[in-house]
Amino acid sequence: MTALRRIQRELKDISSNPIPGIVVEPKDDNVFEWKCSIKADSDSPYKGGTFNFNLSLPANYPFKAPTVTFTTKIYHPGINDEGSICVPILRDEWKPAVTLSTVLAIIQEKVNNPSPDDPFEPEIAAQLKNEKTKFLATAKEWTKKYA
């Protein structure tokens, strides 16, 4: 019951203080499943793209981190083919005090600013590090194709 109350409160907070570029809505009125999207920043390698992802909240939230899965393909060193995102706060750095607004802001930051450090996709990370022009061209192509 605490999970439900906390989720409802956080959803209300996100609705009244929206994060620019992020849209969130519960899936089929189930507050444990959210459909979300991020509109990439204009200075991002993914500009012009909107990337959809699902955020699933466990029954024992906030004691366990939510699961995030991208449903839009993205050429990104921190997001793999299955749509999983490599963010420490969703793994070993999770704490019950972390809010979903914070999680969404971190995901948005990660999408807009790909980094070769701590990658899910080592080949893409290596390309970002060593052949940035090629990386940017592929990121732009995938954005046009999928997002």
LUMKE-260074 format. One record per atom (N, C-alpha, C, O, CB): residue in three letters; x, y, z. Coordinates in steps of 0.001 Angstrom, whole numbers, plus 500000, padded with zeros to 6 digits. Glycine has a CB too. Layout:
# residues N
[Ala; [X; Y; Z]];
...
***
This chain:
# residues 147
[Met; [500818; 498801; 500000]];
[Met; [500000; 500000; 500000]];
[Met; [500865; 501268; 500000]];
[Met; [500512; 502268; 499374]];
[Met; [499068; 499995; 501208]];
[Thr; [502001; 501214; 500710]];
[Thr; [502888; 502381; 500714]];
[Thr; [503408; 502669; 499309]];
[Thr; [503548; 503829; 498923]];
[Thr; [504068; 502161; 501681]];
[Ala; [503695; 501622; 498546]];
[Ala; [504195; 501810; 497182]];
[Ala; [503172; 502587; 496358]];
[Ala; [503522; 503544; 495668]];
[Ala; [504505; 500443; 496513]];
[Leu; [501921; 502177; 496430]];
[Leu; [500862; 502827; 495661]];
[Leu; [500743; 504311; 496027]];
[Leu; [500679; 505163; 495141]];
[Leu; [499521; 502116; 495896]];
[Arg; [500713; 504618; 497318]];
[Arg; [500601; 506013; 497760]];
[Arg; [501795; 506841; 497290]];
[Arg; [501638; 507961; 496803]];
[Arg; [500486; 506082; 499290]];
[Arg; [502980; 506275; 497443]];
[Arg; [504196; 506997; 497037]];
[Arg; [504181; 507250; 495527]];
[Arg; [504489; 508356; 495081]];
[Arg; [505470; 506197; 497436]];
[Ile; [503829; 506242; 494748]];
[Ile; [503790; 506383; 493289]];
[Ile; [502762; 507437; 492883]];
[Ile; [503043; 508286; 492036]];
[Ile; [503461; 505029; 492619]];
[Gln; [501581; 507385; 493480]];
[Gln; [500543; 508374; 493154]];
[Gln; [501020; 509787; 493488]];
[Gln; [500787; 510721; 492721]];
[Gln; [499234; 508061; 493919]];
[Arg; [501679; 509940; 494616]];
[Arg; [502185; 511256; 495025]];
[Arg; [503257; 511735; 494033]];
[Arg; [503259; 512898; 493630]];
[Arg; [502766; 511198; 496474]];
[Glu; [504159; 510840; 493649]];
[Glu; [505226; 511229; 492724]];
[Glu; [504675; 511546; 491335]];
[Glu; [505156; 512463; 490669]];
[Glu; [506272; 510118; 492628]];
[Leu; [503681; 510801; 490905]];
[Leu; [503053; 511058; 489607]];
[Leu; [502381; 512437; 489618]];
[Leu; [502448; 513185; 488643]];
[Leu; [502016; 509947; 489267]];
[Lys; [501737; 512748; 490735]];
[Lys; [501092; 514059; 490888]];
[Lys; [502145; 515173; 490847]];
[Lys; [501942; 516204; 490206]];
[Lys; [500287; 514122; 492221]];
[Asp; [503277; 514953; 491541]];
[Asp; [504371; 515940; 491533]];
[Asp; [504896; 516170; 490120]];
[Asp; [505145; 517306; 489719]];
[Asp; [505520; 515479; 492448]];
[Ile; [505063; 515082; 489370]];
[Ile; [505573; 515181; 487993]];
[Ile; [504559; 515913; 487113]];
[Ile; [504941; 516682; 486230]];
[Ile; [505874; 513765; 487411]];
[Ser; [503267; 515673; 487355]];
[Ser; [502227; 516363; 486583]];
[Ser; [502205; 517858; 486877]];
[Ser; [502030; 518672; 485970]];
[Ser; [500856; 515758; 486883]];
[Ser; [502385; 518221; 488154]];
[Ser; [502332; 519644; 488492]];
[Ser; [503666; 520356; 488254]];
[Ser; [503685; 521578; 488103]];
[Ser; [501917; 519811; 489940]];
[Asn; [504765; 519628; 488219]];
[Asn; [506083; 520204; 487917]];
[Asn; [506731; 519385; 486803]];
[Asn; [507708; 518677; 487045]];
[Asn; [507000; 520231; 489194]];
[Pro; [506198; 519474; 485588]];
[Pro; [506734; 518627; 484520]];
[Pro; [508197; 518943; 484190]];
[Pro; [508650; 520079; 484332]];
[Pro; [505888; 518782; 483271]];
[Ile; [508908; 517928; 483755]];
[Ile; [510301; 518097; 483336]];
[Ile; [510250; 518421; 481842]];
[Ile; [509740; 517619; 481059]];
[Ile; [511189; 516793; 483637]];
[Pro; [510769; 519577; 481435]];
[Pro; [510721; 519933; 480019]];
[Pro; [511348; 518837; 479144]];
[Pro; [512461; 518379; 479404]];
[Pro; [511440; 521271; 479786]];
[Gly; [510610; 518428; 478103]];
[Gly; [511118; 517399; 477192]];
[Gly; [510722; 515983; 477558]];
[Gly; [511014; 515043; 476819]];
[Gly; [512591; 517478; 477134]];
[Ile; [510047; 515821; 478711]];
[Ile; [509642; 514466; 479130]];
[Ile; [508126; 514402; 479285]];
[Ile; [507511; 515275; 479897]];
[Ile; [510339; 514064; 480466]];
[Val; [507536; 513347; 478716]];
[Val; [506101; 513106; 478863]];
[Val; [505948; 511770; 479592]];
[Val; [506611; 510788; 479257]];
[Val; [505357; 513094; 477456]];
[Val; [505067; 511749; 480591]];
[Val; [504842; 510546; 481396]];
[Val; [503350; 510310; 481518]];
[Val; [502591; 511234; 481809]];
[Val; [505496; 510674; 482803]];
[Glu; [502925; 509067; 481296]];
[Glu; [501529; 508720; 481584]];
[Glu; [501430; 507258; 481982]];
[Glu; [502079; 506396; 481388]];
[Glu; [500624; 509006; 480363]];
[Pro; [500608; 506983; 482996]];
[Pro; [500417; 505587; 483404]];
[Pro; [499820; 504793; 482234]];
[Pro; [499005; 505307; 481468]];
[Pro; [499490; 505496; 484664]];
[Lys; [500242; 503544; 482117]];
[Lys; [499763; 502675; 481045]];
[Lys; [498448; 502035; 481479]];
[Lys; [498403; 501339; 482493]];
[Lys; [500821; 501586; 480689]];
[Asp; [497391; 502262; 480727]];
[Asp; [496072; 501679; 481029]];
[Asp; [495653; 501893; 482484]];
[Asp; [495134; 500975; 483121]];
[Asp; [496083; 500187; 480720]];
[Asp; [495870; 503075; 483002]];
[Asp; [495520; 503417; 484392]];
[Asp; [496215; 502549; 485442]];
[Asp; [495737; 502447; 486572]];
[Asp; [494034; 503305; 484575]];
[Asn; [497326; 501930; 485083]];
[Asn; [498107; 501158; 486046]];
[Asn; [499294; 502026; 486460]];
[Asn; [500228; 502212; 485679]];
[Asn; [498583; 499773; 485440]];
[Val; [499264; 502558; 487684]];
[Val; [500330; 503471; 488112]];
[Val; [501688; 502791; 488303]];
[Val; [502692; 503470; 488513]];
[Val; [499930; 504138; 489397]];
[Phe; [501727; 501467; 488234]];
[Phe; [503003; 500753; 488341]];
[Phe; [503703; 500619; 486986]];
[Phe; [504871; 500234; 486921]];
[Phe; [502779; 499369; 488944]];
[Glu; [502984; 500937; 485906]];
[Glu; [503545; 500872; 484552]];
[Glu; [503360; 502228; 483881]];
[Glu; [502234; 502701; 483728]];
[Glu; [502867; 499736; 483709]];
[Trp; [504468; 502853; 483482]];
[Trp; [504394; 504169; 482852]];
[Trp; [504916; 504111; 481427]];
[Trp; [505904; 503437; 481134]];
[Trp; [505184; 505201; 483663]];
[Lys; [504230; 504833; 480546]];
[Lys; [504739; 505062; 479192]];
[Lys; [505360; 506449; 479223]];
[Lys; [504705; 507421; 479602]];
[Lys; [503595; 504942; 478078]];
[Cys; [506612; 506541; 478829]];
[Cys; [507318; 507814; 478897]];
[Cys; [507981; 508114; 477559]];
[Cys; [508238; 507214; 476760]];
[Cys; [508365; 507798; 480028]];
[Ser; [508248; 509378; 477335]];
[Ser; [509023; 509742; 476152]];
[Ser; [509903; 510940; 476469]];
[Ser; [509575; 511790; 477298]];
[Ser; [508094; 510050; 474954]];
[Ile; [511032; 510972; 475775]];
[Ile; [511986; 512069; 475907]];
[Ile; [512158; 512681; 474528]];
[Ile; [512447; 511987; 473554]];
[Ile; [513363; 511580; 476498]];
[Lys; [511979; 513977; 474464]];
[Lys; [512280; 514700; 473229]];
[Lys; [513721; 515168; 473370]];
[Lys; [514055; 515905; 474299]];
[Lys; [511276; 515920; 472976]];
[Ala; [514573; 514737; 472445]];
[Ala; [515999; 515056; 472539]];
[Ala; [516244; 516563; 472445]];
[Ala; [515535; 517274; 471732]];
[Ala; [516776; 514331; 471435]];
[Asp; [517249; 517035; 473169]];
[Asp; [517628; 518453; 473142]];
[Asp; [518150; 518829; 471759]];
[Asp; [518623; 517974; 471009]];
[Asp; [518697; 518758; 474223]];
[Ser; [518060; 520115; 471432]];
[Ser; [518498; 520583; 470120]];
[Ser; [520017; 520516; 469942]];
[Ser; [520513; 520548; 468816]];
[Ser; [518026; 522000; 469901]];
[Asp; [520758; 520423; 471063]];
[Asp; [522218; 520306; 470952]];
[Asp; [522702; 518864; 471170]];
[Asp; [523895; 518622; 471353]];
[Asp; [522893; 521236; 471965]];
[Ser; [521770; 517924; 471148]];
[Ser; [522084; 516513; 471357]];
[Ser; [522355; 515833; 470005]];
[Ser; [521865; 516294; 468975]];
[Ser; [520921; 515800; 472108]];
[Pro; [523132; 514738; 470004]];
[Pro; [523325; 513982; 468764]];
[Pro; [521990; 513427; 468231]];
[Pro; [521901; 513013; 467075]];
[Pro; [524323; 512827; 468998]];
[Tyr; [520964; 513426; 469082]];
[Tyr; [519669; 512826; 468739]];
[Tyr; [518598; 513884; 468478]];
[Tyr; [517406; 513579; 468512]];
[Tyr; [519210; 511895; 469859]];
[Lys; [519018; 515136; 468215]];
[Lys; [518046; 516231; 468058]];
[Lys; [516992; 515887; 467007]];
[Lys; [517273; 515277; 465976]];
[Lys; [518767; 517538; 467670]];
[Gly; [515759; 516311; 467322]];
[Gly; [514640; 516024; 466424]];
[Gly; [513973; 514699; 466734]];
[Gly; [512905; 514405; 466198]];
[Gly; [515111; 516026; 464995]];
[Gly; [514584; 513895; 467591]];
[Gly; [514028; 512582; 467910]];
[Gly; [513230; 512574; 469196]];
[Gly; [513503; 513336; 470123]];
[Gly; [515125; 511572; 468005]];
[Thr; [512225; 511687; 469235]];
[Thr; [511479; 511445; 470467]];
[Thr; [511647; 509965; 470775]];
[Thr; [511327; 509108; 469952]];
[Thr; [509946; 511852; 470334]];
[Phe; [512145; 509679; 471949]];
[Phe; [512474; 508309; 472335]];
[Phe; [511516; 507828; 473414]];
[Phe; [511410; 508428; 474484]];
[Phe; [513931; 508214; 472827]];
[Asn; [510824; 506741; 473118]];
[Asn; [509843; 506187; 474050]];
[Asn; [510486; 505109; 474916]];
[Asn; [511366; 504368; 474476]];
[Asn; [508632; 505611; 473288]];
[Phe; [510018; 505046; 476159]];
[Phe; [510473; 503981; 477048]];
[Phe; [509388; 503677; 478069]];
[Phe; [508520; 504502; 478355]];
[Phe; [511793; 504373; 477755]];
[Asn; [509465; 502474; 478603]];
[Asn; [508546; 502048; 479662]];
[Asn; [509290; 502087; 480983]];
[Asn; [510465; 501730; 481069]];
[Asn; [507974; 500617; 479385]];
[Leu; [508581; 502527; 482007]];
[Leu; [509128; 502532; 483349]];
[Leu; [508204; 501648; 484181]];
[Leu; [507022; 501952; 484343]];
[Leu; [509244; 504001; 483940]];
[Ser; [508749; 500557; 484705]];
[Ser; [507962; 499616; 485516]];
[Ser; [508398; 499726; 486969]];
[Ser; [509582; 499646; 487297]];
[Ser; [508128; 498150; 485003]];
[Leu; [507414; 499911; 487816]];
[Leu; [507698; 500037; 489245]];
[Leu; [507386; 498725; 489949]];
[Leu; [506304; 498165; 489774]];
[Leu; [506884; 501195; 489870]];
[Pro; [508336; 498232; 490748]];
[Pro; [508099; 496982; 491458]];
[Pro; [507095; 497162; 492596]];
[Pro; [506883; 498277; 493072]];
[Pro; [509411; 496433; 492002]];
[Ala; [506488; 496078; 493022]];
[Ala; [505503; 496125; 494111]];
[Ala; [506127; 496652; 495400]];
[Ala; [505440; 497250; 496228]];
[Ala; [504906; 494730; 494353]];
[Asn; [507444; 496427; 495568]];
[Asn; [508107; 496889; 496791]];
[Asn; [508841; 498226; 496586]];
[Asn; [509781; 498537; 497317]];
[Asn; [509096; 495825; 497276]];
[Tyr; [508409; 499012; 495590]];
[Tyr; [508931; 500370; 495416]];
[Tyr; [508584; 501173; 496674]];
[Tyr; [507471; 500998; 497170]];
[Tyr; [508339; 501054; 494117]];
[Pro; [509404; 502001; 497207]];
[Pro; [510684; 502510; 496740]];
[Pro; [511914; 501728; 497223]];
[Pro; [513040; 502216; 497126]];
[Pro; [510815; 503917; 497161]];
[Phe; [511696; 500534; 497735]];
[Phe; [512838; 499774; 498256]];
[Phe; [513593; 499053; 497152]];
[Phe; [514699; 498556; 497362]];
[Phe; [512372; 498769; 499296]];
[Lys; [512987; 499001; 495980]];
[Lys; [513634; 498410; 494806]];
[Lys; [513470; 499413; 493668]];
[Lys; [512432; 500063; 493541]];
[Lys; [513012; 496992; 494432]];
[Ala; [514505; 499528; 492851]];
[Ala; [514513; 500508; 491755]];
[Ala; [513525; 500125; 490654]];
[Ala; [513227; 498946; 490463]];
[Ala; [515924; 500635; 491164]];
[Pro; [513019; 501127; 489933]];
[Pro; [512174; 500830; 488770]];
[Pro; [513016; 500227; 487644]];
[Pro; [514243; 500331; 487644]];
[Pro; [511451; 502113; 488276]];
[Thr; [512343; 499606; 486699]];
[Thr; [513001; 499054; 485517]];
[Thr; [512646; 499955; 484346]];
[Thr; [511483; 500313; 484156]];
[Thr; [512569; 497559; 485246]];
[Val; [513646; 500318; 483569]];
[Val; [513436; 501194; 482419]];
[Val; [513820; 500437; 481154]];
[Val; [514906; 499863; 481069]];
[Val; [514263; 502514; 482554]];
[Thr; [512920; 500441; 480171]];
[Thr; [513184; 499773; 478899]];
[Thr; [512790; 500692; 477749]];
[Thr; [511628; 501077; 477620]];
[Thr; [512419; 498427; 478812]];
[Phe; [513766; 501038; 476916]];
[Phe; [513487; 501869; 475752]];
[Phe; [512793; 501028; 474685]];
[Phe; [513205; 499903; 474402]];
[Phe; [514792; 502499; 475194]];
[Thr; [511739; 501584; 474099]];
[Thr; [511012; 500891; 473036]];
[Thr; [511360; 501497; 471671]];
[Thr; [511022; 500931; 470631]];
[Thr; [509485; 500963; 473287]];
[Thr; [512032; 502645; 471683]];
[Thr; [512521; 503260; 470452]];
[Thr; [513998; 502904; 470337]];
[Thr; [514763; 503101; 471281]];
[Thr; [512296; 504828; 470447]];
[Lys; [514402; 502377; 469175]];
[Lys; [515826; 502056; 468971]];
[Lys; [516638; 503343; 468990]];
[Lys; [516218; 504373; 468462]];
[Lys; [516046; 501290; 467625]];
[Ile; [517806; 503259; 469609]];
[Ile; [518690; 504426; 469702]];
[Ile; [520140; 503951; 469628]];
[Ile; [520514; 502968; 470268]];
[Ile; [518432; 505230; 471025]];
[Tyr; [520938; 504648; 468853]];
[Tyr; [522361; 504319; 468714]];
[Tyr; [523097; 505055; 469826]];
[Tyr; [523488; 506211; 469666]];
[Tyr; [522926; 504717; 467283]];
[His; [523280; 504376; 470952]];
[His; [523776; 505027; 472173]];
[His; [524669; 504057; 472936]];
[His; [524317; 502886; 473080]];
[His; [522593; 505506; 473074]];
[Pro; [525819; 504520; 473428]];
[Pro; [526709; 503613; 474167]];
[Pro; [526130; 503121; 475487]];
[Pro; [526571; 502096; 476007]];
[Pro; [528014; 504298; 474435]];
[Gly; [525143; 503837; 476041]];
[Gly; [524592; 503464; 477341]];
[Gly; [523244; 502769; 477271]];
[Gly; [522633; 502505; 478307]];
[Gly; [524465; 504671; 478187]];
[Ile; [522762; 502464; 476049]];
[Ile; [521473; 501787; 475890]];
[Ile; [521666; 500636; 474916]];
[Ile; [522103; 500840; 473783]];
[Ile; [520357; 502774; 475386]];
[Asn; [521339; 499422; 475361]];
[Asn; [521605; 498259; 474509]];
[Asn; [520436; 497938; 473571]];
[Asn; [519406; 498613; 473586]];
[Asn; [521912; 497045; 475374]];
[Asp; [520618; 496898; 472760]];
[Asp; [519607; 496484; 471770]];
[Asp; [518271; 496112; 472400]];
[Asp; [517225; 496264; 471770]];
[Asp; [520121; 495309; 470971]];
[Glu; [518299; 495625; 473636]];
[Glu; [517055; 495245; 474323]];
[Glu; [516363; 496457; 474928]];
[Glu; [515254; 496344; 475451]];
[Glu; [517341; 494211; 475418]];
[Gly; [517004; 497606; 474862]];
[Gly; [516393; 498826; 475392]];
[Gly; [516750; 499121; 476837]];
[Gly; [516217; 500060; 477428]];
[Gly; [514916; 498734; 475271]];
[Ser; [517654; 498325; 477418]];
[Ser; [518072; 498589; 478797]];
[Ser; [519053; 499752; 478821]];
[Ser; [519874; 499907; 477916]];
[Ser; [518711; 497327; 479434]];
[Ile; [518960; 500558; 479854]];
[Ile; [519849; 501712; 479984]];
[Ile; [520800; 501490; 481150]];
[Ile; [520423; 500971; 482200]];
[Ile; [519038; 503020; 480183]];
[Cys; [522035; 501895; 480934]];
[Cys; [523079; 501709; 481944]];
[Cys; [523166; 502971; 482806]];
[Cys; [523858; 503928; 482460]];
[Cys; [524461; 501394; 481274]];
[Val; [522456; 502955; 483927]];
[Val; [522449; 504086; 484849]];
[Val; [522646; 503525; 486264]];
[Val; [521810; 502761; 486746]];
[Val; [521104; 504919; 484735]];
[Pro; [523748; 503901; 486932]];
[Pro; [524028; 503350; 488267]];
[Pro; [522875; 503493; 489263]];
[Pro; [522666; 502613; 490099]];
[Pro; [525242; 504019; 488834]];
[Ile; [522128; 504593; 489179]];
[Ile; [521042; 504816; 490146]];
[Ile; [519928; 503766; 489997]];
[Ile; [519168; 503536; 490937]];
[Ile; [520456; 506232; 489966]];
[Leu; [519831; 503135; 488826]];
[Leu; [518825; 502083; 488640]];
[Leu; [519379; 500702; 488996]];
[Leu; [518669; 499700; 488915]];
[Leu; [518322; 502083; 487192]];
[Arg; [520645; 500661; 489388]];
[Arg; [521259; 499385; 489764]];
[Arg; [521730; 499459; 491209]];
[Arg; [520925; 499502; 492139]];
[Arg; [522443; 499035; 488820]];
[Asp; [523045; 499472; 491380]];
[Asp; [523624; 499384; 492718]];
[Asp; [523594; 500677; 493527]];
[Asp; [523853; 500642; 494730]];
[Asp; [525019; 498931; 492606]];
[Glu; [523286; 501818; 492909]];
[Glu; [523252; 503070; 493676]];
[Glu; [521827; 503488; 494045]];
[Glu; [521604; 504624; 494462]];
[Glu; [523922; 504186; 492881]];
[Trp; [520871; 502587; 493895]];
[Trp; [519480; 502914; 494218]];
[Trp; [519311; 503128; 495715]];
[Trp; [519868; 502386; 496524]];
[Trp; [518537; 501802; 493733]];
[Lys; [518532; 504153; 496078]];
[Lys; [518168; 504403; 497472]];
[Lys; [516684; 504763; 497496]];
[Lys; [516211; 505435; 496580]];
[Lys; [519053; 505550; 498112]];
[Pro; [515947; 504344; 498501]];
[Pro; [514517; 504651; 498572]];
[Pro; [514189; 506151; 498523]];
[Pro; [513078; 506524; 498147]];
[Pro; [513952; 504068; 499830]];
[Ala; [515138; 507008; 498897]];
[Ala; [514882; 508446; 498896]];
[Ala; [514880; 509043; 497482]];
[Ala; [514419; 510168; 497290]];
[Ala; [515921; 509151; 499747]];
[Val; [515383; 508308; 496505]];
[Val; [515436; 508811; 495131]];
[Val; [514018; 508912; 494579]];
[Val; [513236; 507966; 494682]];
[Val; [516315; 507889; 494229]];
[Thr; [513689; 510064; 493994]];
[Thr; [512346; 510243; 493439]];
[Thr; [512338; 509876; 491955]];
[Thr; [513382; 509810; 491305]];
[Thr; [511862; 511701; 493638]];
[Leu; [511142; 509642; 491444]];
[Leu; [511007; 509302; 490036]];
[Leu; [511325; 510501; 489154]];
[Leu; [511775; 510328; 488021]];
[Leu; [509600; 508791; 489745]];
[Ser; [511101; 511707; 489649]];
[Ser; [511512; 512912; 488912]];
[Ser; [513022; 512901; 488696]];
[Ser; [513509; 513221; 487612]];
[Ser; [511086; 514199; 489672]];
[Thr; [513752; 512530; 489737]];
[Thr; [515213; 512447; 489644]];
[Thr; [515613; 511379; 488637]];
[Thr; [516498; 511602; 487811]];
[Thr; [515836; 512143; 491025]];
[Val; [514964; 510218; 488702]];
[Val; [515254; 509123; 487773]];
[Val; [515041; 509592; 486330]];
[Val; [515885; 509356; 485466]];
[Val; [514359; 507889; 488082]];
[Leu; [513914; 510253; 486076]];
[Leu; [513601; 510735; 484725]];
[Leu; [514620; 511771; 484255]];
[Leu; [515036; 511749; 483096]];
[Leu; [512190; 511337; 484687]];
[Ala; [515019; 512668; 485138]];
[Ala; [516007; 513699; 484783]];
[Ala; [517357; 513058; 484453]];
[Ala; [518042; 513503; 483531]];
[Ala; [516170; 514719; 485940]];
[Ile; [517742; 512022; 485194]];
[Ile; [519006; 511322; 484951]];
[Ile; [518951; 510588; 483604]];
[Ile; [519920; 510605; 482845]];
[Ile; [519308; 510323; 486103]];
[Ile; [517820; 509948; 483316]];
[Ile; [517659; 509257; 482036]];
[Ile; [517746; 510266; 480891]];
[Ile; [518409; 510018; 479884]];
[Ile; [516306; 508492; 481988]];
[Gln; [517075; 511402; 481055]];
[Gln; [517097; 512441; 480024]];
[Gln; [518530; 512934; 479791]];
[Gln; [518955; 513095; 478647]];
[Gln; [516181; 513622; 480426]];
[Glu; [519256; 513166; 480856]];
[Glu; [520647; 513617; 480771]];
[Glu; [521498; 512577; 480037]];
[Glu; [522315; 512919; 479182]];
[Glu; [521221; 513884; 482186]];
[Lys; [521296; 511314; 480381]];
[Lys; [522056; 510220; 479774]];
[Lys; [521770; 510128; 478270]];
[Lys; [522690; 509950; 477472]];
[Lys; [521717; 508883; 480465]];
[Val; [520500; 510248; 477890]];
[Val; [520134; 510177; 476472]];
[Val; [520768; 511334; 475700]];
[Val; [521366; 511124; 474645]];
[Val; [518596; 510200; 476304]];
[Asn; [520640; 512533; 476215]];
[Asn; [521123; 513720; 475502]];
[Asn; [522640; 513858; 475465]];
[Asn; [523183; 514524; 474583]];
[Asn; [520545; 514940; 476127]];
[Asn; [523319; 513236; 476409]];
[Asn; [524773; 513377; 476508]];
[Asn; [525458; 512020; 476577]];
[Asn; [525919; 511610; 477643]];
[Asn; [525146; 514211; 477733]];
[Pro; [525526; 511321; 475452]];
[Pro; [526154; 509994; 475472]];
[Pro; [527623; 510097; 475885]];
[Pro; [528342; 511015; 475492]];
[Pro; [526038; 509319; 474086]];
[Ser; [528030; 509136; 476679]];
[Ser; [529412; 509113; 477161]];
[Ser; [529999; 507720; 476942]];
[Ser; [529295; 506721; 477092]];
[Ser; [529485; 509511; 478667]];
[Pro; [531285; 507647; 476589]];
[Pro; [531893; 506330; 476391]];
[Pro; [532226; 505614; 477702]];
[Pro; [532640; 504455; 477688]];
[Pro; [533147; 506473; 475567]];
[Asp; [532047; 506305; 478839]];
[Asp; [532352; 505698; 480141]];
[Asp; [531185; 504828; 480612]];
[Asp; [530022; 505171; 480404]];
[Asp; [532663; 506794; 481194]];
[Asp; [531507; 503704; 481243]];
[Asp; [530509; 502778; 481778]];
[Asp; [529456; 502393; 480719]];
[Asp; [528258; 502553; 480951]];
[Asp; [529820; 503404; 483000]];
[Pro; [529908; 501888; 479559]];
[Pro; [528965; 501615; 478470]];
[Pro; [528270; 500271; 478577]];
[Pro; [528774; 499340; 479206]];
[Pro; [529677; 501687; 477165]];
[Phe; [527098; 500184; 477949]];
[Phe; [526404; 498917; 477750]];
[Phe; [526830; 498337; 476416]];
[Phe; [526820; 497123; 476216]];
[Phe; [524862; 499099; 477810]];
[Glu; [527210; 499239; 475491]];
[Glu; [527607; 498871; 474134]];
[Glu; [529045; 499326; 473898]];
[Glu; [529271; 500438; 473422]];
[Glu; [526644; 499499; 473078]];
[Pro; [530037; 498461; 474231]];
[Pro; [531450; 498853; 474128]];
[Pro; [531871; 499304; 472724]];
[Pro; [532703; 500202; 472592]];
[Pro; [532319; 497703; 474553]];
[Glu; [531306; 498689; 471672]];
[Glu; [531692; 499074; 470305]];
[Glu; [531244; 500511; 470010]];
[Glu; [531989; 501298; 469426]];
[Glu; [531074; 498093; 469263]];
[Ile; [530016; 500836; 470426]];
[Ile; [529496; 502193; 470189]];
[Ile; [530305; 503191; 471020]];
[Ile; [530606; 504290; 470554]];
[Ile; [527968; 502283; 470546]];
[Ala; [530653; 502811; 472240]];
[Ala; [531455; 503681; 473108]];
[Ala; [532823; 503941; 472484]];
[Ala; [533313; 505070; 472496]];
[Ala; [531619; 503050; 474511]];
[Ala; [533435; 502890; 471937]];
[Ala; [534754; 503038; 471297]];
[Ala; [534644; 503962; 470088]];
[Ala; [535520; 504792; 469845]];
[Ala; [535321; 501652; 470866]];
[Gln; [533559; 503807; 469338]];
[Gln; [533364; 504667; 468176]];
[Gln; [533176; 506134; 468614]];
[Gln; [533731; 507045; 467998]];
[Gln; [532141; 504184; 467353]];
[Leu; [532398; 506349; 469668]];
[Leu; [532195; 507704; 470187]];
[Leu; [533530; 508322; 470604]];
[Leu; [533781; 509506; 470381]];
[Leu; [531214; 507687; 471383]];
[Lys; [534379; 507494; 471214]];
[Lys; [535675; 507975; 471698]];
[Lys; [536660; 508226; 470551]];
[Lys; [537355; 509242; 470534]];
[Lys; [536269; 506968; 472678]];
[Asn; [536715; 507289; 469593]];
[Asn; [537764; 507324; 468575]];
[Asn; [537335; 507845; 467206]];
[Asn; [538165; 508338; 466442]];
[Asn; [538311; 505969; 468410]];
[Glu; [536052; 507740; 466894]];
[Glu; [535566; 508186; 465583]];
[Glu; [534260; 508949; 465773]];
[Glu; [533202; 508519; 465313]];
[Glu; [535365; 506975; 464612]];
[Lys; [534349; 510081; 466453]];
[Lys; [533151; 510826; 466834]];
[Lys; [532275; 511210; 465637]];
[Lys; [531049; 511164; 465736]];
[Lys; [533550; 512071; 467584]];
[Thr; [532882; 511585; 464518]];
[Thr; [532118; 511987; 463336]];
[Thr; [531247; 510830; 462844]];
[Thr; [530080; 511013; 462499]];
[Thr; [533067; 512460; 462211]];
[Lys; [531841; 509640; 462822]];
[Lys; [531114; 508439; 462387]];
[Lys; [529980; 508128; 463371]];
[Lys; [528868; 507791; 462964]];
[Lys; [532082; 507221; 462269]];
[Phe; [530277; 508247; 464674]];
[Phe; [529267; 508019; 465707]];
[Phe; [528091; 508972; 465513]];
[Phe; [526935; 508548; 465512]];
[Phe; [529877; 508195; 467118]];
[Leu; [528391; 510275; 465349]];
[Leu; [527342; 511289; 465197]];
[Leu; [526496; 511034; 463950]];
[Leu; [525279; 511219; 463977]];
[Leu; [527964; 512691; 465129]];
[Ala; [527128; 510615; 462875]];
[Ala; [526397; 510328; 461633]];
[Ala; [525434; 509156; 461838]];
[Ala; [524288; 509213; 461392]];
[Ala; [527385; 510013; 460479]];
[Thr; [525890; 508104; 462506]];
[Thr; [525035; 506932; 462754]];
[Thr; [523913; 507291; 463733]];
[Thr; [522768; 506884; 463538]];
[Thr; [525877; 505747; 463310]];
[Ala; [524234; 508046; 464777]];
[Ala; [523211; 508456; 465757]];
[Ala; [522126; 509266; 465053]];
[Ala; [520939; 509075; 465318]];
[Ala; [523847; 509291; 466919]];
[Lys; [522522; 510160; 464165]];
[Lys; [521590; 511001; 463431]];
[Lys; [520724; 510138; 462493]];
[Lys; [519512; 510327; 462395]];
[Lys; [522357; 512085; 462627]];
[Glu; [521374; 509200; 461817]];
[Glu; [520660; 508296; 460887]];
[Glu; [519615; 507456; 461620]];
[Glu; [518476; 507344; 461168]];
[Glu; [521662; 507365; 460162]];
[Trp; [520003; 506868; 462750]];
[Trp; [519067; 506057; 463540]];
[Trp; [517926; 506904; 464086]];
[Trp; [516781; 506455; 464140]];
[Trp; [519799; 505366; 464694]];
[Thr; [518247; 508142; 464494]];
[Thr; [517217; 509033; 465027]];
[Thr; [516174; 509305; 463951]];
[Thr; [514971; 509257; 464208]];
[Thr; [517838; 510360; 465534]];
[Lys; [516652; 509593; 462740]];
[Lys; [515760; 509872; 461626]];
[Lys; [514893; 508630; 461311]];
[Lys; [513700; 508740; 461031]];
[Lys; [516580; 510303; 460375]];
[Lys; [515531; 507460; 461368]];
[Lys; [514870; 506199; 461006]];
[Lys; [513870; 505720; 462062]];
[Lys; [512777; 505270; 461718]];
[Lys; [515912; 505125; 460779]];
[Tyr; [514233; 505813; 463332]];
[Tyr; [513424; 505194; 464389]];
[Tyr; [512685; 506188; 465294]];
[Tyr; [511647; 505846; 465863]];
[Tyr; [514303; 504335; 465236]];
[Ala; [513204; 507407; 465434]];
[Ala; [512624; 508319; 466429]];
[Ala; [511901; 509486; 465777]];
[Ala; [511358; 510343; 466475]];
[Ala; [513709; 508845; 467357]];
***
